[in-house]
Amino acid sequence: MLDIKYIRTHREEVEKNNEARKVNIDLNELLVLDEERAKLQQKIDDLRAERNKRSKTKPSEEEISLMKKLGEEITDLEDLAEEKLGEVRELLFTLPNLTHSDVPTGKDESGNKVIRKVGEIPVFNFQPKEHYELGEALGIIDLKTAAEVSGSRFAYLKGKLVLLELALLHYTYSVLTNETLLREIIVKNNLSVSSKPFVPIIPPVLIKPDVMRNMGRLEPREERYHIDSDDLYLVGSAEHTLGPMHMNQTIKEADLPIRYLGFSTAFRREAGSYGKDTKGIFRVHQFDKIEMESFTTPEVSVAEQDFLVAIQEYLMQSLGIPYQVVLKCTGDMGLPDYREFDIESWMPGQGRYRETHTADLMTDYQARRLNIRVKQRNGSVEFAHMNDATTIAMSRTLIAIMENYQTAEGQIMVPEVLKKYTGFEVI
C-alpha cells in the first residue's frame, strides 16, 4: 500500500506508474475521499478540544447537557470518518507498488529482459526425453493413479525421486543456515549486506482472508483454494504465512535483518492455464516449495534482493543446471512488487528455459498493510522493507535435474552435491 501523503505530493509519478503497471484507478476520487476524511477528523479534534476545555471547570446542568450533545456528535462523526477511511483504504489496496528505475516497461512477459545466462546447455548424443517420460519409465512419477484419486494436475512421487526431493531439502537448509557459506556468496557478488543466517521455519498452510489480502496476494482469488466452512485459504507459497509473522509489531533495527527459510506444501488452482503443461509435474495443484523471506531497513532492501538472487544462483550453479536470470517488466509484475527477477532453468526435454524461481522486493508495500515497523537506533520509527524469493520449487527443480542429468539408457544421474544426502548416485 502506498502512503497517501506520497500520492498527494507525487500524483503525476503515481499516475504514470499505474499506467505502466496496467492499473486504471481514479486518483482524484481517492484524494477527494481522503480530504473529506481529513476534514471530518479535524472537526472531531476540534469538538474533543472544546469538550475537554469545558470539562476542566465545574459545569452547570446546561453545560453538562451541551457536553453530552458534543459527545454524541463526536461519535457520529467518528463513524463517518471510519467509513471514509475504509473507502480510502479500499482504493489504496488496488494501487500497485512504485517501480524501481531498472525495471523495463512492457505490457506482458514479452517485455521481460534477460540480463545474464549461466552454464553450458548440455549436448546429448540421443534425443533427450521430457521428465514425465523418464518418470513413468522409471516408476517414480505416477500421474494415472493420482488422476483417479485426486483429479488432473496431481501426481504421486515415488521411490528414489522422493529421496532426491528430501536431499534437495537437506542440502538447501545446509547452505542457508551456514554463515560461512553465505559470507562467501556475499564476497563473490560484491554485496554489502549482513551474513546473518536464515532461521528454518515450517509455517501454516492455511491463512485468514484479511491477512492474505494485507500481503497483497489474495488476488487473483480464482487461483486460490478456499475452505468455506472455516473461511481460510490454502497458501500458494510459504511466503504467504512467513510475511505476516511480524504483523502489528515494531522491530528493533539492531535485530535486522530477520531472515526466514520456510518449507511447505503450496496449493494453486492453476485457473486460466487450460491446455498448458498438462503432462507431468511442471504445473500442478499441489507442490512443495522452500521460500526465503526477509525484513530489513529501507536503506538495504535492494541489496538484500540482490543477495537472495545470488543465493538462488549459487544453488543452481552447484546443482549444475544451466539457467538465465530475467528482469520482469512493468506489465508482468505482481501489484506488491517494486522489482522482480525470475530464474529460468534449461529443460532439455522441452528444449527451452522455464521459470523455476522468483525474487520479489516489495519495499514497504506489504509492511504498511501489515503494520510492521522498525525502530531505528536514532529513535525514529518507519515501516520495514520486505523481500521474498523462491529457494527451491521442488517439482520444477526435480524436472530440471531429471532432464539435464538423463542418460541414453533412461537413467538419471544424481548431482554431485546431493549424493551424500541421497545415499545413491543414479536412479
DARAKA-V829158 format. One record per backbone hydrogen bond with DSSP energy under -0.5 kcal/mol. CO is the residue of the C=O (numbers start at 1). NH is the residue of the N-H. E is the energy in kcal/mol with one decimal. If there is no record, write none. Layout:
BEGIN
co=CO nh=NH e=E
co=CO nh=NH e=E
END
This chain:
BEGIN
co=3 nh=7 e=-2.1
co=4 nh=8 e=-2.1
co=5 nh=9 e=-1.8
co=6 nh=10 e=-1.7
co=10 nh=14 e=-2.3
co=11 nh=15 e=-2.6
co=12 nh=16 e=-2.3
co=13 nh=17 e=-2.2
co=14 nh=18 e=-2.6
co=15 nh=19 e=-2.0
co=16 nh=20 e=-2.3
co=17 nh=21 e=-2.1
co=18 nh=23 e=-2.9
co=19 nh=22 e=-1.2
co=23 nh=25 e=-0.9
co=25 nh=27 e=-1.1
co=26 nh=30 e=-1.5
co=27 nh=31 e=-2.8
co=28 nh=32 e=-2.5
co=29 nh=33 e=-2.2
co=30 nh=34 e=-2.1
co=31 nh=35 e=-2.1
co=32 nh=36 e=-2.3
co=33 nh=37 e=-2.3
co=34 nh=38 e=-2.5
co=35 nh=39 e=-2.4
co=36 nh=40 e=-2.1
co=37 nh=41 e=-2.4
co=38 nh=42 e=-2.3
co=39 nh=43 e=-2.2
co=40 nh=44 e=-2.3
co=41 nh=45 e=-2.4
co=42 nh=46 e=-2.3
co=43 nh=47 e=-2.4
co=44 nh=48 e=-2.4
co=45 nh=49 e=-2.2
co=46 nh=50 e=-2.2
co=47 nh=51 e=-2.6
co=48 nh=52 e=-2.7
co=49 nh=53 e=-2.1
co=50 nh=54 e=-2.1
co=51 nh=55 e=-1.9
co=52 nh=56 e=-0.7
co=53 nh=56 e=-0.7
co=54 nh=57 e=-1.0
co=57 nh=59 e=-0.9
co=60 nh=64 e=-2.6
co=61 nh=65 e=-2.2
co=62 nh=66 e=-2.0
co=63 nh=67 e=-2.8
co=64 nh=68 e=-1.9
co=65 nh=69 e=-2.0
co=66 nh=70 e=-2.5
co=67 nh=71 e=-2.4
co=68 nh=72 e=-2.1
co=69 nh=73 e=-2.5
co=70 nh=74 e=-2.6
co=71 nh=75 e=-2.2
co=72 nh=76 e=-2.2
co=73 nh=77 e=-2.5
co=74 nh=78 e=-2.7
co=75 nh=79 e=-2.0
co=76 nh=80 e=-1.9
co=77 nh=81 e=-3.0
co=78 nh=82 e=-2.5
co=79 nh=83 e=-1.9
co=80 nh=84 e=-2.4
co=81 nh=85 e=-2.7
co=82 nh=86 e=-2.1
co=83 nh=87 e=-1.9
co=84 nh=88 e=-2.5
co=85 nh=89 e=-2.7
co=86 nh=90 e=-2.1
co=87 nh=91 e=-1.7
co=88 nh=92 e=-2.6
co=89 nh=93 e=-2.4
co=91 nh=94 e=-1.1
co=92 nh=95 e=-1.2
co=100 nh=103 e=-1.4
co=104 nh=330 e=-2.1
co=106 nh=331 e=-1.2
co=108 nh=111 e=-2.7
co=109 nh=112 e=-1.7
co=113 nh=115 e=-0.5
co=113 nh=327 e=-3.2
co=116 nh=325 e=-2.7
co=118 nh=323 e=-2.6
co=122 nh=124 e=-0.5
co=126 nh=128 e=-0.8
co=130 nh=133 e=-0.9
co=130 nh=134 e=-1.9
co=131 nh=135 e=-3.2
co=132 nh=136 e=-2.0
co=133 nh=137 e=-2.1
co=134 nh=138 e=-2.2
co=135 nh=139 e=-0.7
co=135 nh=140 e=-2.3
co=135 nh=141 e=-1.4
co=136 nh=139 e=-0.6
co=140 nh=158 e=-2.6
co=141 nh=143 e=-0.6
co=142 nh=146 e=-0.7
co=142 nh=156 e=-1.7
co=143 nh=147 e=-2.3
co=144 nh=148 e=-1.7
co=145 nh=149 e=-2.1
co=146 nh=150 e=-3.6
co=146 nh=151 e=-1.3
co=151 nh=154 e=-0.6
co=153 nh=285 e=-2.7
co=153 nh=286 e=-0.5
co=155 nh=157 e=-0.6
co=156 nh=142 e=-2.6
co=158 nh=161 e=-1.7
co=158 nh=162 e=-0.5
co=159 nh=162 e=-0.8
co=159 nh=163 e=-1.4
co=160 nh=164 e=-1.9
co=161 nh=165 e=-1.9
co=162 nh=166 e=-2.4
co=163 nh=167 e=-2.0
co=164 nh=168 e=-2.0
co=165 nh=169 e=-2.1
co=166 nh=170 e=-2.6
co=167 nh=171 e=-2.8
co=168 nh=172 e=-2.5
co=169 nh=173 e=-2.1
co=170 nh=174 e=-1.9
co=171 nh=175 e=-1.4
co=172 nh=176 e=-2.3
co=173 nh=177 e=-1.2
co=175 nh=178 e=-1.4
co=176 nh=198 e=-2.5
co=177 nh=179 e=-0.7
co=178 nh=182 e=-2.2
co=179 nh=183 e=-2.3
co=180 nh=184 e=-1.7
co=181 nh=185 e=-2.1
co=182 nh=186 e=-2.2
co=183 nh=187 e=-2.5
co=184 nh=188 e=-2.5
co=185 nh=189 e=-1.7
co=186 nh=191 e=-2.3
co=187 nh=190 e=-1.4
co=191 nh=193 e=-0.6
co=198 nh=200 e=-0.6
co=199 nh=261 e=-2.5
co=201 nh=203 e=-0.5
co=201 nh=263 e=-2.0
co=205 nh=235 e=-2.5
co=207 nh=233 e=-2.7
co=208 nh=212 e=-2.4
co=209 nh=213 e=-2.3
co=210 nh=214 e=-2.0
co=211 nh=215 e=-1.7
co=212 nh=217 e=-1.9
co=212 nh=218 e=-0.6
co=213 nh=216 e=-1.4
co=220 nh=223 e=-1.9
co=221 nh=224 e=-1.7
co=223 nh=269 e=-2.5
co=224 nh=226 e=-0.5
co=225 nh=234 e=-2.4
co=226 nh=228 e=-0.8
co=227 nh=230 e=-0.8
co=227 nh=231 e=-1.5
co=227 nh=232 e=-1.3
co=231 nh=209 e=-0.7
co=232 nh=227 e=-3.3
co=233 nh=207 e=-2.3
co=235 nh=267 e=-2.5
co=237 nh=240 e=-1.6
co=238 nh=241 e=-1.3
co=238 nh=242 e=-1.5
co=239 nh=243 e=-2.6
co=242 nh=245 e=-1.5
co=243 nh=246 e=-0.7
co=244 nh=247 e=-1.9
co=246 nh=249 e=-1.4
co=249 nh=251 e=-0.5
co=249 nh=373 e=-2.6
co=251 nh=375 e=-2.9
co=252 nh=255 e=-1.8
co=253 nh=256 e=-1.6
co=257 nh=259 e=-0.5
co=258 nh=295 e=-2.3
co=259 nh=199 e=-2.8
co=260 nh=262 e=-0.5
co=260 nh=293 e=-2.2
co=261 nh=201 e=-2.7
co=262 nh=291 e=-3.0
co=264 nh=289 e=-2.3
co=266 nh=287 e=-2.0
co=270 nh=273 e=-1.7
co=273 nh=276 e=-2.6
co=277 nh=283 e=-0.5
co=282 nh=284 e=-0.5
co=285 nh=268 e=-2.1
co=287 nh=266 e=-3.8
co=288 nh=394 e=-1.4
co=288 nh=395 e=-0.6
co=289 nh=264 e=-2.1
co=290 nh=391 e=-3.0
co=290 nh=392 e=-1.4
co=291 nh=262 e=-2.8
co=292 nh=389 e=-2.1
co=293 nh=260 e=-3.2
co=294 nh=387 e=-2.1
co=295 nh=257 e=-0.6
co=295 nh=258 e=-1.9
co=296 nh=385 e=-2.6
co=297 nh=300 e=-1.1
co=298 nh=301 e=-0.9
co=300 nh=304 e=-2.3
co=301 nh=305 e=-1.8
co=302 nh=306 e=-2.0
co=303 nh=307 e=-1.9
co=304 nh=308 e=-2.2
co=305 nh=309 e=-2.3
co=306 nh=310 e=-2.1
co=307 nh=311 e=-2.1
co=308 nh=312 e=-2.1
co=309 nh=313 e=-2.5
co=310 nh=314 e=-2.3
co=311 nh=315 e=-2.3
co=312 nh=316 e=-2.2
co=313 nh=317 e=-2.8
co=314 nh=318 e=-2.4
co=315 nh=319 e=-1.6
co=316 nh=320 e=-0.6
co=316 nh=321 e=-2.2
co=317 nh=320 e=-0.7
co=318 nh=417 e=-0.5
co=320 nh=322 e=-0.6
co=322 nh=346 e=-2.7
co=323 nh=118 e=-3.1
co=324 nh=344 e=-2.7
co=325 nh=115 e=-2.7
co=325 nh=116 e=-1.1
co=326 nh=328 e=-0.6
co=326 nh=342 e=-2.7
co=327 nh=113 e=-2.7
co=329 nh=332 e=-1.6
co=329 nh=333 e=-0.6
co=330 nh=333 e=-0.6
co=334 nh=337 e=-1.5
co=335 nh=97 e=-3.3
co=338 nh=100 e=-2.6
co=339 nh=361 e=-2.3
co=340 nh=328 e=-2.5
co=341 nh=359 e=-2.5
co=342 nh=326 e=-3.2
co=343 nh=345 e=-0.5
co=343 nh=356 e=-2.9
co=343 nh=357 e=-1.8
co=344 nh=324 e=-2.2
co=345 nh=354 e=-2.6
co=346 nh=348 e=-0.6
co=347 nh=350 e=-1.0
co=347 nh=351 e=-2.0
co=347 nh=352 e=-1.2
co=352 nh=347 e=-2.4
co=354 nh=345 e=-2.7
co=357 nh=343 e=-1.9
co=358 nh=390 e=-2.9
co=359 nh=341 e=-2.2
co=360 nh=362 e=-0.6
co=360 nh=388 e=-2.4
co=361 nh=338 e=-3.8
co=361 nh=339 e=-1.1
co=362 nh=365 e=-2.2
co=363 nh=386 e=-2.1
co=364 nh=368 e=-2.6
co=365 nh=369 e=-0.9
co=366 nh=370 e=-2.5
co=367 nh=371 e=-1.2
co=367 nh=372 e=-2.2
co=370 nh=248 e=-1.8
co=371 nh=249 e=-0.5
co=371 nh=373 e=-0.6
co=372 nh=384 e=-2.2
co=373 nh=251 e=-3.3
co=374 nh=376 e=-0.8
co=374 nh=382 e=-2.1
co=375 nh=253 e=-2.3
co=376 nh=379 e=-2.1
co=380 nh=376 e=-2.9
co=382 nh=374 e=-3.8
co=385 nh=296 e=-2.5
co=386 nh=362 e=-2.5
co=386 nh=363 e=-0.6
co=387 nh=294 e=-2.7
co=388 nh=360 e=-3.4
co=389 nh=292 e=-3.4
co=392 nh=290 e=-2.9
co=392 nh=394 e=-0.9
co=393 nh=397 e=-2.5
co=394 nh=398 e=-2.7
co=395 nh=399 e=-1.9
co=396 nh=400 e=-2.0
co=397 nh=401 e=-2.4
co=398 nh=402 e=-2.9
co=399 nh=403 e=-2.7
co=400 nh=404 e=-2.2
co=401 nh=405 e=-2.3
co=403 nh=406 e=-0.5
co=405 nh=413 e=-2.8
co=407 nh=410 e=-1.9
co=411 nh=407 e=-2.0
co=412 nh=427 e=-3.0
co=415 nh=418 e=-1.7
co=415 nh=419 e=-0.8
co=416 nh=419 e=-1.0
co=418 nh=421 e=-1.2
co=418 nh=422 e=-1.7
co=419 nh=423 e=-2.5
co=425 nh=414 e=-2.5
END
